Amino acid sequence: MLVVIAGAFVTYQGVTDAELSGPGRGVALSLGLALVLGAVALVLALVPTSGKGRVGLTEDGRTIELRMRARTPLTMLLVGIGFTGFFLAAGIAVGVPGGGVLVWAIGLLFVILIPDSVRALTRKPTLRLSADKVDLRGWTTDVSLAWDDIHTVLYVDSDPIRPRLNLLGRTTSPSFAAKSSKLIVPMDRKPKRPEVSVYLAAFDEPDRLRVALEHLQRMSAGERASWIGPGAVELLDGTLQRA
């Protein structure tokens, strides 16, 4: 909230201050925009939302689909647009003789965030769980691995902001497939060995998903097929409560 107020104040000053030149106003407006967009991105990243509607079954009822949150690519997009506008206006205000080219070069670091964040928003990133395999259509990477090739499910919390569950496959896993579709900046890594990294914070019910994946890895194909159904969907989207 404080950041939003600060952004609004900077924007107001930029519009009303008669001493500011046209380029100076542009800098003030862009800085205000960057602050407001940053605050919006922070809200999107921190405010929890319901998972209902983002977990479902395929038409044949054999695969559970869990849609990933749009917060990460949306945050990148807001940051990219906000600070690109700021550095563009700042470069104009400074002028080429005053180092505007250097300012624009810094702005390019934020421009490169935009293409992949837009692409990630349109890809509909999804984790698919069937009786036979795990398919992850990530923000910029697609990974697939059969349950029979997975020997360990490892929880990694070395990065508290992005805890993940690694489904580790055997060294020789014929089912393993990985493909990166990044344009410029990868938003998730392409694995070099047979594994599927599930970033738990990208899903609405991370704890339930973690428990489900650990149990699925220990089940047989027949048990997994029996488990997949409406009850599993209710468990994973948080609507199924404990008795």
N, C-alpha and C positions, 0 to 999 in steps of 0.2 A: 504494500500500500504506500509506504514512504517513497519507494522508487517511482510509482505512478505519479504521486504528487510532485516529486522533483522534476519528472519529465514534463508534466503539464506546466509547471512554473517556468522552466527553461523555454518551452515553446511559447508561452504567453509573453515572456520578456523579448523573445526574438521578434514577435509580431508587433509589439507596442513600443519598443525602444527606438526612439527617433534617431539616436546617435549611431545606430548600427547601419552599415551600408547594406546594399542588396545581398552581396555574398556573405556578409556577416550574419544577416538574418537567416540565410540558407544554412549556415553552420549551426545556429541556435535551434532552428527547426529540426534539422537532422539529428542533433544530439538529443533533443526532446523525444523524437521518434524512437531513437535507439534505446533510450531509457524505458519508455513505455513498452516497447516490444520485448525488452529484456524482462520486465516485470511480468508480462503476459506469459512469456516462456517459463518463468519460474513457477507461476501458478499452475500451468499445464503439467509441469514436472512433479509438483508436490501434492496437488489435490487428488485424492483417490476417487475413482469412479466405479460404477457397478460393472461387473463382467457379463451381466445378462444380455444376450443378443450377440455376443462375440464368440460364443461357444455353441457348436451345433454338430449335427450328423450330416454326412453326405446323403444323397437321395437313396442309395442302396443300403444305408444304415450300417455300413461296415467300417466307416472311418470317422473319427472325431476330428473336427477342425476347430482350432483355437486361434482367433485373430489377434495379432499383436497390437499393442497400443500405438497410436500415431504420435505420441508425445515426443519421442526422440527426433524423428525427421521434421516434425513441425517446429520444434525448438530450434533446430539447425537452420530451418528456412527463415524463421523470424530473426535470428541473430544475423544471418547472411544478408537479408534485405535491409535490416536496420542499420548495420554498420557500413554496408556498401554505400547507402545513401549519405551517411555521415561523412565518410572519407571522400566521396565524390564532391559534396558541397565544400568540404574543407579544402580540397585541392583547388577548386575554383576560387575560393576566397584568398588563398595564399598566392595563387598565380604561378605560372610556369617558372618565371625567374626566381621566385621565392621558395622554390622547392615543391611546387604542386605535383610534379611528376613523381617524386618520392612518396608523397601522400597517397597518390592514386595507386602506386605499386603496393603500398600497405593494404589499400582497399581491395586489391585483387585477392588477398588471402581470404577475404570474406565472400567474394564473388564465387569462388570455387566451391563453397558450401551449398550453393543454391541448386545446381543441376541434380546432384544425387539425392538431396532431400526431397525435391519434387518427384523424382523417379520413385523413391521409396514410398511416398504417399500414394502413388498410383499403382504400385505393385501388389497391394493388399497382402502384406506379409502374414504368413499363416504357418502354424505348426499342425501337422497332420499325423494322427496316431491310428494305425490299423493293427490287426492281429499279426501282420507280417513284418512291418517296418515303420520307421520314423522318417517323415519328410518334413524338412524345415525350409520354407520359402522366406528367407530373412529379408532385411532391408536392402542389402546389395549382394547377398550370397545364397545359393540354393545348395542344400546338403541332404543326402539320403543314405540311410543305413538300416539293414535288416536287424531285427531283434536277435536273431540267431548269431549274428556277428558281434553283438555287444556283450562284453565280458564284465564291465564295471560301470557303475554310475557314481560319479565323483562330484561332490559339492565343493565348489571353490568360492571362498569369500575373501580372497586377498584384496579385491577391490570392493569395498563395502557399498559403493554406489551402483556397481553392476555385478552383483553376485550371479553365478551361473552354475548350471548343472551340466557336467560333461558326460556324455554317453560315449564311453571309450570302446572302440572296436578292436578286433584282433589285427595284428600286423598285416596279415593276408585276409582281407575282407572283400570278397568278390562283389558284394552288394554296394560297396561304398562308391558314392558319386558326389562330386562337389564342383560348383561352377560359380564364378564371380561375374556379376553384371554391372559392376561399378563403372561410372563414367569418368570420375576424377578422384573422389575421396571415398574409400571404403568405409561403410558404417558398421559392418561386422566383418570379422576376419574369415578368410577362406582357409579351412584346416589343411595342414600339410600331411596329416596322418588320418586314418579312419576314426573319426569322432564327430559327434554332433554337439555343439555348444548351445545350450538353451539359456538365454539371458532372462532370468526369472522376473526381473523388474519390468520386463516388457509385457507381462501378462497380468491380468487383474487379480488372480488368486494364486500368487507364486508358491505359497506354502502347500496348498492343495495339489498344485501341479507337480511340485517336487516329490511329494509322497506318492502320487499316482505313477510317475515315471519310475520310481524305485520299485514299486510293486509290479508294474508291467514287465520290467526287465527280468524279474524272478519267475514270472508266469510262463506256462507253455502257450503255444499258439492257440490251442483250443480254449484255454482259460481266458486268454486275452479276447478272443472272439466273443465269448460269453459275457465278459465284463463290459465290452463296448455297447452302449445303448443309451436310452434316455436317462437312466439313473446316473450313469457316468457323466453325462452332460450337466445334470443338476449338481453333481458333486464339484465339477471343475468350474462352473460359473458362480458357485457360492450360494445357489438357491436351496440346495439340500443341506439342512441343518442337522446337527447331532441330536439324537433322541435325549 
